[in-house]
Amino acid sequence: MDKERDPLPIMPITGLPAGVLPPDVLVCGDPGRAALIAAQLTGRETISQQREYHSYRGSFAGHPVGVCSHGIGAPGAAIAFEELIAAGARRLLRVGTCGGIQPAVVDGHLVIASGAVQATGYGWQVAPAGYPAIANLHLTHSLATAVTGHRPTHIGLVLSSDSFYPGVTTPSTPDYPAMAQANVLAVEMECAALFLVGSLRGVATGAVLAVDGNVLARRESIEEYQPQRAIVGAAVTAAIELALRTFAATPL
């Protein structure tokens, strides 16, 4: 009698089975956005839904693609990135949102992140001091090459921050005017962790972000911030399409 096969190892936090994911995976913070991306895949299947980590697989233009949400903030997102890689991912593209820092980076635009300024505690614990958080050059170039249409798209550095709501100003509080002077394009929360994990594990990473406001131009309080607007939704859709086209056009 044949022995029963051992079950595939299951990642402890995300619930991902090893060996089930395609090598190319889109990642995003919002589980709802992960479902939206998965809806564009042919033959889509749900892999796991555990905590904030919802994962799917399918194909786009005949190219196998995985999708996984990672929640908000570097530590939880890094868990997703680590377990995705352990489960078989070899290229990770983040499709997210960001707030513009430069005056020309405004609602509805896209930002392709070439690297991230680290204003998070995560990087200090996993990499040597001064270790850069940079996207994979080839994947970033592929994103830039795949840009079509007339939607304004910016390529450059983003700021990855741990805080969303403001508190008491401290030496660690991000200085947005200084970041603007340093030609940082936008602020978000997870790209630095993604790029660090990718470099540490030898996996290609990149990011395309939809702009949902401008932190220096915003006159309303953060409590009045509203990303659920048509102009932002259209940019998110464009970012998803760009990421999917990039994977399909540059197979491993």
C-alpha positions as CSV (number, residue, x, y, z in Angstrom):
1,M,0.0,0.0,0.0
2,D,1.3,3.4,-1.0
3,K,2.1,5.7,1.9
4,E,0.0,8.8,2.3
5,R,1.8,11.9,1.1
6,D,2.9,14.3,3.8
7,P,0.9,17.5,3.7
8,L,2.6,20.6,2.3
9,P,4.1,22.8,5.0
10,I,1.8,25.6,6.0
11,M,3.3,29.1,6.8
12,P,2.4,29.8,10.5
13,I,1.1,33.4,10.2
14,T,-0.3,33.7,6.6
15,G,-1.6,30.1,6.3
16,L,0.1,29.8,2.9
17,P,1.0,26.2,1.8
18,A,4.5,25.9,0.5
19,G,4.7,25.2,-3.3
20,V,1.3,26.4,-4.2
21,L,2.0,30.0,-5.2
22,P,3.3,31.0,-8.6
23,P,6.8,32.7,-8.6
24,D,5.3,36.1,-9.4
25,V,3.1,37.7,-6.7
26,L,1.3,41.0,-6.4
27,V,1.1,42.3,-2.8
28,C,-1.2,45.0,-1.4
29,G,-2.3,46.2,2.0
30,D,-6.0,45.9,1.7
31,P,-7.6,42.4,1.5
32,G,-10.4,44.0,-0.5
33,R,-7.9,45.2,-3.1
34,A,-6.4,41.7,-3.2
35,A,-9.8,40.3,-4.1
36,L,-10.2,43.0,-6.7
37,I,-6.9,42.0,-8.3
38,A,-7.8,38.3,-8.1
39,A,-11.0,39.1,-9.9
40,Q,-9.0,40.0,-13.0
41,L,-7.2,36.6,-13.1
42,T,-8.3,33.7,-15.2
43,G,-8.9,30.5,-13.2
44,R,-8.6,32.3,-9.9
45,E,-8.5,30.2,-6.7
46,T,-8.5,31.3,-3.1
47,I,-5.4,29.9,-1.4
48,S,-5.8,31.1,2.2
49,Q,-7.6,33.8,4.3
50,Q,-5.9,34.1,7.6
51,R,-5.8,37.3,9.7
52,E,-5.2,40.2,7.2
53,Y,-3.4,37.9,4.8
54,H,-5.8,36.9,1.9
55,S,-4.1,35.0,-0.9
56,Y,-5.1,33.9,-4.4
57,R,-3.7,32.5,-7.6
58,G,-4.7,32.5,-11.3
59,S,-3.3,33.8,-14.5
60,F,-3.1,37.0,-16.5
61,A,-2.6,36.9,-20.3
62,G,-1.5,33.3,-19.8
63,H,1.0,34.1,-17.1
64,P,0.6,32.6,-13.6
65,V,0.2,35.2,-10.9
66,G,-0.3,35.1,-7.2
67,V,-1.9,37.8,-5.0
68,C,-1.6,38.4,-1.3
69,S,-2.7,41.2,1.1
70,H,-0.2,42.3,3.8
71,G,-2.1,44.7,6.0
72,I,-0.8,48.1,7.1
73,G,2.7,48.8,8.4
74,A,6.1,47.3,8.1
75,P,6.2,44.6,10.7
76,G,3.0,42.8,9.6
77,A,3.8,43.3,6.0
78,A,7.3,41.9,6.4
79,I,5.8,38.7,7.8
80,A,3.8,38.4,4.6
81,F,6.8,39.0,2.4
82,E,9.0,36.5,4.3
83,E,6.3,33.8,4.2
84,L,5.5,34.4,0.6
85,I,9.2,33.9,-0.3
86,A,9.3,30.8,1.9
87,A,6.2,29.5,0.1
88,G,7.9,29.9,-3.3
89,A,7.5,33.6,-4.5
90,R,10.5,34.9,-6.5
91,R,9.2,38.3,-7.5
92,L,7.0,40.6,-5.4
93,L,5.3,43.7,-6.8
94,R,3.5,46.0,-4.3
95,V,0.4,47.8,-5.6
96,G,-0.5,50.4,-3.0
97,T,-1.3,54.0,-2.3
98,C,0.8,56.9,-1.2
99,G,0.6,60.6,-0.4
100,G,2.5,63.0,-2.5
101,I,5.3,65.1,-1.0
102,Q,6.4,66.9,-4.2
103,P,3.9,69.6,-5.4
104,A,3.6,67.9,-8.8
105,V,2.7,64.5,-7.3
106,V,-1.1,64.7,-6.8
107,D,-4.3,62.7,-6.7
108,G,-4.6,60.2,-9.5
109,H,-1.0,60.1,-10.4
110,L,1.2,56.9,-10.2
111,V,4.6,56.6,-8.4
112,I,7.1,53.8,-9.3
113,A,9.3,53.5,-6.2
114,S,13.0,53.0,-7.0
115,G,13.9,53.0,-3.3
116,A,12.6,54.0,0.1
117,V,13.9,56.3,2.9
118,Q,13.5,54.4,6.1
119,A,11.4,56.1,8.8
120,T,10.5,52.7,10.3
121,G,11.8,50.7,13.2
122,Y,11.7,47.4,11.3
123,G,14.8,47.9,9.2
124,W,17.0,48.7,12.2
125,Q,16.2,45.2,13.6
126,V,16.8,43.1,10.5
127,A,19.7,44.8,8.6
128,P,23.0,46.5,9.4
129,A,23.0,50.3,9.9
130,G,23.0,52.1,6.6
131,Y,21.7,49.1,4.6
132,P,19.7,50.6,1.7
133,A,16.1,49.8,0.9
134,I,16.1,49.7,-2.9
135,A,13.9,48.1,-5.4
136,N,15.2,45.6,-8.0
137,L,16.6,47.5,-10.9
138,H,15.3,45.2,-13.6
139,L,11.8,45.0,-12.1
140,T,11.6,48.8,-11.8
141,H,12.8,49.2,-15.3
142,S,10.1,46.7,-16.5
143,L,7.4,48.7,-14.7
144,A,8.6,51.9,-16.3
145,T,8.7,50.3,-19.7
146,A,5.1,49.0,-19.3
147,V,3.7,52.4,-18.6
148,T,1.1,53.4,-21.2
149,G,-1.5,56.1,-21.7
150,H,-1.5,59.6,-20.4
151,R,-1.7,59.1,-16.6
152,P,1.2,61.1,-15.0
153,T,3.8,58.6,-13.6
154,H,6.7,59.5,-11.4
155,I,9.8,57.4,-10.7
156,G,12.0,57.9,-7.7
157,L,12.3,57.6,-3.9
158,V,9.4,57.3,-1.4
159,L,9.4,57.7,2.4
160,S,8.3,54.7,4.4
161,S,6.8,55.8,7.7
162,D,5.5,53.9,10.7
163,S,2.9,56.5,11.7
164,F,-0.3,57.4,10.0
165,Y,-2.0,59.7,12.5
166,P,0.1,62.5,13.9
167,G,1.3,62.6,17.5
168,V,3.8,64.7,19.5
169,T,6.6,65.9,17.3
170,T,9.9,64.1,18.2
171,P,13.3,63.8,16.5
172,S,11.9,60.7,14.8
173,T,8.9,62.4,13.3
174,P,9.2,62.6,9.5
175,D,10.1,66.1,8.3
176,Y,8.0,66.4,5.1
177,P,9.4,69.7,3.9
178,A,12.9,68.4,4.3
179,M,11.9,65.2,2.4
180,A,10.5,67.4,-0.4
181,Q,13.8,69.3,-0.6
182,A,15.6,66.0,-0.8
183,N,13.4,65.1,-3.9
184,V,11.5,62.3,-2.1
185,L,8.3,61.9,-4.1
186,A,5.7,60.5,-1.7
187,V,5.1,58.8,1.6
188,E,3.7,55.3,2.4
189,M,4.3,52.6,5.0
190,E,5.5,49.3,3.5
191,C,7.9,49.7,0.6
192,A,11.1,49.9,2.7
193,A,10.2,46.6,4.4
194,L,9.5,45.0,1.0
195,F,12.8,46.2,-0.5
196,L,14.8,45.1,2.6
197,V,13.3,41.6,2.6
198,G,13.8,41.3,-1.1
199,S,17.5,42.2,-0.8
200,L,18.1,40.1,2.2
201,R,16.5,37.0,0.6
202,G,17.7,37.5,-2.9
203,V,14.2,38.1,-4.4
204,A,13.3,40.8,-6.9
205,T,10.9,43.4,-5.5
206,G,9.2,46.6,-6.8
207,A,6.3,48.9,-6.2
208,V,3.8,51.0,-8.1
209,L,1.6,53.3,-6.0
210,A,-1.5,55.3,-6.7
211,V,-1.4,58.9,-5.2
212,D,-4.4,59.6,-3.0
213,G,-3.5,63.1,-1.7
214,N,-0.5,65.4,-1.0
215,V,0.6,65.7,2.6
216,L,2.0,69.2,2.1
217,A,-0.9,70.6,0.2
218,R,-3.6,68.9,2.3
219,R,-5.6,71.5,4.2
220,E,-8.1,69.2,5.9
221,S,-7.1,67.3,9.0
222,I,-6.0,63.7,8.7
223,E,-9.4,62.7,10.2
224,E,-11.0,64.1,7.0
225,Y,-8.7,62.2,4.7
226,Q,-10.8,60.3,2.2
227,P,-9.1,57.9,-0.2
228,Q,-12.3,56.4,-1.5
229,R,-12.8,58.8,-4.4
230,A,-13.2,58.1,-8.1
231,I,-9.9,59.7,-9.1
232,V,-8.0,57.5,-6.6
233,G,-9.9,54.4,-7.6
234,A,-9.0,55.0,-11.2
235,A,-5.4,55.3,-10.3
236,V,-5.5,52.1,-8.2
237,T,-7.0,50.3,-11.2
238,A,-4.2,51.7,-13.4
239,A,-1.6,50.6,-11.0
240,I,-3.0,47.0,-10.9
241,E,-3.1,46.9,-14.7
242,L,0.5,48.1,-14.9
243,A,1.8,45.5,-12.4
244,L,-0.1,42.7,-14.1
245,R,1.2,43.7,-17.6
246,T,4.8,44.0,-16.1
247,F,4.7,40.4,-14.9
248,A,3.2,39.1,-18.1
249,A,5.7,41.0,-20.3
250,T,8.8,39.9,-18.4
251,P,8.4,36.2,-17.4
252,L,11.1,34.6,-15.3
